[in-house]
């Protein structure tokens, strides 16, 4: 069966994200005193007493609110409740019982899932009596704890969670030398705010996995979702929109941008989403540079293609030329035209991502590498320096993957000019492809080979 799911639900600002971080042992969810910080469901693996489970953090649950964002958050919380095997209902022991707590309790009582009532912010022993009034909710004995301090009944709460988990057999993990054509991989969807990232995630996952709103900055946390693609596991990472630092206030959104960049670094493939109806911005170029610096496999997605009047092949070619010119840092990326709204060509993204992943982990034999480099230097010899010295390449080999890294043993690494490095990279790509993957060329002095 699927891995057990444990969802943390409750009204805003009761400490759900703090408890979430405490349980997983890291800061994966944004914590702030302002209510409504967490909006989407956040997933992370957790383990306790030898049992592993998927822990889900949710946004503040306000069932009767008429505000659009509260309604969207409530939908996310309800989806988490629906897919959960065990539910932790967190309340605020300092603030006491509220009408919203009673509304949430009424919803939870109608489920057939195990519900554990946890009273947070019981920081001192003399505050224990504050938990007694929550017996009125009719959800059994409350567990008192302090998520912030990690004291009280956090361990007791996890003991109860584990005791209520359904049985689960941990799948066997493949070794590190998996075939890249069949190995599972992760995809981070990044881009400026409001280019359609969350809409795309929902289409890829087949369910409203992330909140979709025309308001920039709606998605704040990096969100992981596992899906099945052609018989292999893919992890899709939605991220907060990345904006220029000058436009990001220090605080909640600043932390969200940091998490988006971390998501980029931990992904195997990065999907850079652009709005086809808008010109490529300086910020898009910065994101492209971050992707190339990280050595990631990449796919460029032009979303909102349905808004373009001329969608002919010649028009596509012009768009591709423009993308490769404006985003020359990742000119090697495959470009896919989609509409998340109409779902047009969306499956092409994952197909391109799979190809980029394979290319990013492709290995070429040393004999072939030497053959290509020797032919390239014979066709166009390296330029000579001002002192008449010329770069000589005696031996070449591929040393690593992700990204593919080529070591060239030479007489003097300082003699390589950037234009010739670009030429060698072009020849390597012409010979072996590496579409969608960064490659690295590293020079070593021949004496170091010995």
N, C-alpha and C positions, 0 to 999 in steps of 0.2 A: 504494500500500500504506500501512498505518498507520505512524505515526512510529516509528522504531527505539527499543527499550527496552533500557536498560542497568541491571542490578541489582547492588547491592553486598551480598554475603552474607558471613557469618563468625560465629564464636562471639561471646559477649558481651564487651564492653569491649575490642575490638581497635582501635577508632577509626573505625568505619563512618560514624557521623554526622559526625565531624570531617572525614573525607574527602569526604563528601557535600556539606557546607557549603563546603569548599574548592573543589570542582569547579563549583558553581553560583554561587559568589561572594557568598553571603549566608547568614545563620543561619536556615535554614528548619527544621532538625532540632535537637531539644534535645540538648545535649552535657553530660554529667555523668560523674564518675568512677565512679559506681555502676553495676554491670552491670544490664542489663535495662531501661534507660530508654526506648529506642525499642521499641515493641511492634507497631504497625501499619506497613504499607508507606507510605512518604512519597514523593510524586511531585513532581518539579520539572523544568522545561525547562533544558537545558544546551546549550552549544555549544562547539566546539573546531575550529579550523582550517577554519572555514566550514561545518562539519556540525552540525546540530541533532539532539538526541535527548532522550528522556525518561529521566531518571535516577531510580532507585528506591532508597531507603534501607530496610533491613529490620531487624527485631529480632534480638537475639542468638540464633543458631541452636544449639540443644542437642537433637539428634535423639533421644537415648536417655533424656532426662529424663522422669520420670513426673509431675512437677508439672503441674497443669492449665494454668497461665499459660504455661509453657515449651512445652507441647504446642500451645497456640493460636498462640504466636509462631512455632513451627516450621511450622505450617500456612500462615501468612502468607509465610514465607520460601520455602516450596515453591511457593506460587502465583506469587511473584515470579520464581523460577527458570523456572517453566513458561512465563510470558509474555515472558521476556527474550529478546532477540536476542544479547546479549553479557553475560557474567557476570564481575564482579570478585570474586574470592575473597580477602578481606583477612585476614591473620594478624598476630600480634603478634611482632615481631622481638626485643623485649626479653624477653618471657616464654618464647620458644622454642616448639618444636613440642609440641602437646598431643594427647591422645587424641581430644578433640572435633574438633580440626582434621582428624585422619585420618578421623573419621566423616563430616564434611562433604565432604571430598575424595572419599570413596567414593561419595557421592550424586552429586556433580558429574561424576565420571568416567562415570556411567551416562547422562548427558545427551548430546545431540548438538549442544549449544550451544558456541560458543567460550568458553573459560574463561581468564581472565588472573589469574595468581597475584601478589598484591601483598603485600609484607612491610612493614608499617607500623612506626613508632617507631624507624627508623634515622636518628637525629638527627645523628650525627657520622660522618665517613668511617671512623674506626677501628671502627665498629660493623658495617660492611658484611659481615664474615665471618659474622655471626649469621644472615644470610639463607641461607647455603649449606645448612643442614640441611633446609630446606623442599624441596629437590630430591627428598627421599624421598617426597613426596606424588605424584610422577609426573605433575605438571601443567605441565611445561615450566620455562623459565627464570623465576625470580622477579624481580619489579621492586621494588627497594628504594626507600623513600620515607619522608618525614616529613609526615603530613597536618597535624599541628599547626603546624609551621613553614612548610609550603608549599615545602620544599626537597627535594632529592633527585630522585626520579624521578616526581613527580606529572605533569609534562609528558610524560615518556616513557610513562607509563601511559595518558594520554589519547590520545597518538599511536597506541598499540596498539589502544585502544578504537575510535577512528575508522577505523582500517585494517580492522577486522573488522565494521563496521556494514554492513547490507544497503543497497542503493540506495533512495533515498526522494526523492520529488518534493514540495517544500514547497507546501502548498495556497495559493491566492491568497486574500488577506485582503480582506474587504469594507471599504468606506470608513466614516467615522464616522457618516454620515447613513443608517445602515441602518434599514429598516422594523422597528419594535419588534415587529411581529407575526411576523416571521421571523428576527430577529437572534438569534445565540447569546447566552446569559446564564449567570450563575453563581448558585448557590443555597447559602447557608450554613445548616446545620442547627445551631441553638444551643438551649441550655436547661440546666436543672440536671442534675447527675449522675443517671444511672440512670433517665431517663424513656423510654429506648428509642431514642436517636438512632442508635446503631450498628446496631441491628436494622433500623431504617428504611432506613439507607443500603444495607444488604445487599439488602433487598427491591427498592429502586429500581434498584440496579445489577445485580441478577440473579445475584450471586455473593457469597461471604463476603469482602467488601471490607475490613471492619473487625472487630476482635475484639469478640465479644459475651460479657459476663460480668456476673453480678449484683453484682460488686464495684464500688462507685462509684470513678471515676477511672481506669478501665481504659484509656480513650482519652486520650492525652496530647498528641499532635501534631494539628495541623490537616491533614486528608487530602483531596486533590483527586482526583476521579474524573470522567472525561468519559463521558457517555452520549448516546445518540440518543433524542430525544423528538419524535415526530411530524415527523421529517425535519429537525429543528434540533438543534444541539449545545448540550448543557447540561453545565455543570461543577458537580458536587455537592461541597460542602465539609463534611466531617464535622469536628467540633471537640470538644475536651475539655469536659466538663461545667463550667459556670460556677458556682462556689460563693462565698459571702460571703467577703470578705477575711479576716475573723477566723477562718474555718475553713480557711484555706489556709496551710500552712506555707511559709515562704520556701524556695525551691529548685525542684525539678522541677515540682511542680504549679503553683507560682506562675507560672513561665514558660509553662506550658500555658494558664493562664487568659489571659495577655497575648496569646498566639497566637490564642485563641478570639475575643477582642475584635478583633484585627487581621483575622481572617477575616471577621468581621461587616462591618468597614469596607471590605474589598475585594470583597464580594459585591454582586451586583445585587439579589437578593431574599433576605430572611432568613426562614427557617422557625423560628418559636419553638415548640418542643415542650413540651407540658404533659402531666402524668399525669392522665388523667380520673378516676382513683380517689382522687386527693389534692386537697386544697384549694390554691388559688392562693396562693403564698407571697410574702413581701416581696421575696425574691430574684427571683422571676418579674417582679415589678413593676419592679425595677431593670433587668433585662435589657430589658424593654419600653421603658423610658426611653432606654436606650442606642440601641435601634433607631430610635426616633423622632428622637433627637438627630442620628443619622447620616443621616436623611432617606431611609431605605431603603424599598423595597417590602417588604411583610411578609405572611406567612400564619401564622395561629395554628393549630396542629395539636393536637388532643386525642387522645393515644394511649391505648392500653389500653382502648378503648371496649368490647371484649369482656367486660371485668370488670364493666360496669355492667348491672344487672338490667333496669332500665326504659330501653329504647333507642328509645322512641316519638318521634314528631315533637314532641310537647309537651315531652318531657324534653330533647330537643335544644335547643329554643327557650329553655328555662330555663338550660341550660348556656351558650348564646350570650349571654343577658342578663347572666349572672354574669361571663363573660369580659370583656364590654364595660364592665361596672361596675368590676371589679377592675383591669383593664388599660386604663383610660380613656385612657392615653397613646397607645395604638394601637387605639382603639375602631373605627377605620376598616378594620381588617383582616378579611379573610374567615376564617371558622372552619371547619375541616374535621375530621370525626370519623373516626378510623382505628384499626386494630389491626395493628401491625407483625407481631405474632405470627401472626395468621390471614391477613394481607395484605388484609384488608377495606378497601376504599375508598382504598387507598394511591395509585393513579393520580390520584385527585382532587387530591392535593397538588400535583403538577406542573402540572395544568390550572389550579389557582388561582394558582400561582406565575407561570405565563405571563401570566395576566390582570393580576396585580399589576405585573409587569414592564412590560407595555404601558401601564398607567395611569400608572406612574411616569415614563414618557417621552412622555406625551401632551401635545400642544400645542393650545391653544384660540386662535382668532383674537381680535384686540384688540376688534373690534366686538362680539363675543359677550360678552367679559369685561365691557366697559363696560355692556352692556345688563343683565347680571345684577346688577352692583354698583349701578347706578342704580335698578333695580326694588327691590333689597333696602333701600336707604336711603329710598326713597319709602314702602315698606311700614312700615318701622320706622326712623325717623330716629335718628341717633346721640344719646346722652344729652348734655345740656349740663353743663358743668363748674360748680364752685361759683361761679365768676365770671361765669357765664352764657354762656360761649363754647361753641360747638358745632363738632364735626369736620365739615369739608366735603371731599368727595372730588370732585376735578375731572376726573380721568383715571385709567384703570386699564389695565394690560397684563400679559401673561405674559412674563416675562423669561428664564426658564430651565426646564429639565426636570431630573429626577432629583435632588431632588424638584421637582415643578412649583412655580414661584415667581412670585408675583404682586406687581407693584409698584403701589402706590396713591399718586398724587400728591395731597397734602392741604394744607390751610392750616397745620396744626400737628400733627406726629406725636404730640406729648405728649398730645393730646386723646383718643387712642384708648384706651378702657378694655378690659380683658381680656374682659369679657363680650360686648362688641360685636365684638371680633376673632373670638371663638368663633362668634358669630352669622353674621358674614360668611363664615367658613369653611364653616359648615353650608349656607349658601345656594349657595356655589360647588359643594359636593359634591352638593347636590340637583339642580343644573343640569347638571353635567358628570360626575358619578360619582366618579372617582378612588378607587374601592374598592381597598383594599390599599396605598395610597400616602400617604405624608405629603405635606402641602402647606405652603408658606410664604407668609405675607403680610408684605410689607415696605412700610413707609410712607416716603415722601420728601416733604420740604417743597416746595411748588409752585415756590418760587424756585430750587431746585436743578434743576428741569426746564429752565429757561432756560440 
